[in-house]
Amino acid sequence: MGVAGLVLALGVPTGVLALASPAAAAGAPVVTGLSVDNGPIAGGTSVTITGSGFSGGGTPTVTFGSAGAATNVVLNSDSSITATSPSLGTNVIGNTVDVTVTTTNGTSAANPVGDQFTYTFNSTTPPAPPLTFGITSPSTTGSSLVVADSTNVTLEGSTTSDIYPTTYGGLSILDVSNPSTVDVPVAHTGGNSNGTTATVLDTIVSQSSPSTHRYVAEYDHCATTCPTGTVSTPTSAVSAPVTVTWVGQPTVTAVSPTSGPAAGGTTVTVTGTNFTGATAVDFGSTAATNVTVLSGTSLTAVAPAGSGTVDVTVTGPGGTSTTGSADQYTYTAAAPKGSYDMVGSDGGVFVFPVGGSGFYGSLPGLGIHVNNIVGIVPTPDEKGYWLVGTDGGVFAFGDATFVQSLPGLGVHVNNITGIVPTADGKGYWLVGTDGGVFAFGDATYVQSLPGLGVHVNNIVGIAPTADGKGYWLLGSDGAVYALGDAHFYGGAYPSSVPLVGIAEAAGGNGYWLVASTGKVYNFGSAGSYGDLPTLGVSVNDVVSIVPTPDGGGYWLIGRDGGVFAFGDAGFVGSLPGISVHVSNIVGAVPTSPLT
């Protein structure tokens, strides 16, 4: 092995290498990463090679440095090839080679460490103790590490092999990132000569500027001087590599697009530097979701809900990017949208805007006289609705499908407080003040509070998850109960003001809660668009919160039929506004957006 040592391939973690490539001849292939970065000297390791320019230039060939041509080469796409590593044959110092791709357009340039493959080797004749090598500080569980510039990283190799203290014998740690200096050990020790004492070699490595390095450990058992540039056999070893990437403070130089809807959900490409190992992207003070680091200079993230103009910042091992004009993202308020129907406890339905097309019937219009209606919910296409009474009676209007009701099943209660439909409108759940849940049609019964041994009498609402395999229940004290596959995002417990309603966010990954004062709590993906206390409006009669279909806003509904619109919710009228004076409104539903 020449010099015993460790070869650390810094830069991109093994299997996720995506580094900027050196300049290549026009049209020549470029290799940026390997799915597997090490394998035995006998060959036979299947490796997926990523990069560009692999097709369009004839059938490609793949070469593993001095080991020669790969076998079983399969062109998957212009950016992907699968190949099997050949046998190394003669060991060399570090046993690390560049994997190159050749087409009629040329051969890819060497691109350490993105294209490097290490042939691991441990002698067995005579039997030799294994060589171990890894990163001991900072603590990591893998073979790669990303740290801030100038951070000290401790590497350790050890063996109990009988290794002699000759010029090229002993235990070494090698930086194989630069083939021209691979034979100059980062650290070296001659070891021992009796095979009874472990040889341990620790060294601290550090880089003051962004770079990636690849290290391996190697030992040679040479009774006499080993030949320069080769690895002796049979009593020698080369470890699997580790990589360390040092990065500076991230910078953001551009975001695209630079604006998006207040409801969030826009995939934004962020360009800059030192993104390797990025752990978070924030839009203002709110975290983005689905962050994907594409390279050290590019990542994508999904914008959360928000308002105004905010700075997009990236946080990684090197710190958090400094804000500036290049990182700004503007939330655009959608044109106010929507119309709505509201219902009273007598089953009377009011349509807004007045004279609109969203009226599909009411109980008084059918000559049915009750005073126990507690909720209204829309059909999926908003061309119908269901009403529910405290006794579990269900009334279907428009294209709403009547499935079943509690009185129809001979079940007699007087505590039903809410109804929600399934995503396809072919079923619904009813919930009682005790947290009992009744499922009808294709609604899936998951759990209920009495079934869990939880005894309450203050449940005021229910909201389903997107897949219908769970739901949230809300107590008037602000407690939220997540059942089935519902994720608990937070609650308002203990609240001194009664909570009166819950509504799921678009996509089912969050929810809003509303109190009788019009105070709104948003959790998960539910956006924050304002509330009545923030506006200095003092009321105590809010009965429900109704999101717009795209989740970019909501209406708050008062017992008197007053309507307060936030976000992209459009105000199209209220009962006080048309001089209708009531105090029995219990809920509302969105209808088709205005056109």
Secondary structure, DSSP 4 states (H G I P E B T S, - for coil): --S--EEEE-SSPTT---PPPPP--TT--EEEEES--EEETT---EEEEEEE--SSSSS-EEEEGGG-B-EEEEEEETTEEEEEPPP--S-BGGGEEEEEEEETTEEPPP-TTTTEEEEEEE-TTTT-PPPEEEEEES--SSSEEEEETT--EEEEEEE------SSS-EEEEEETTSGGGTTS-SEEE---SSSSS-EEEEEEE--SSSEEEEEEEEEE--SSPPPTTB--SSSEEEPPPEEEEEE---EEEEEESSEEETT---EEEEEEE--TT--EEEETTEE-EEEEEEETTEEEEE--S--SEEEEEEEETTEEPPP-GGGEEEEEPPPPB-EEEEEETT--EEEESTT-S-----TGGGT---S-EEEEEE-TTSSEEEEEETT--EEEEETPPP---TGGGT---S-EEEEEE-TTSSEEEEEETT--EEEEETPPP---TGGGT---S-EEEEEE-TTSSEEEEEETTS-EEEEET-------PSPSS-EEEEEEPTTSSEEEEEETT--EEEEET------HHHHT---S-EEEEEE-TTSSEEEEEETTS-EEEEETBPP---TGGGT---S-EEEEEEESPP-
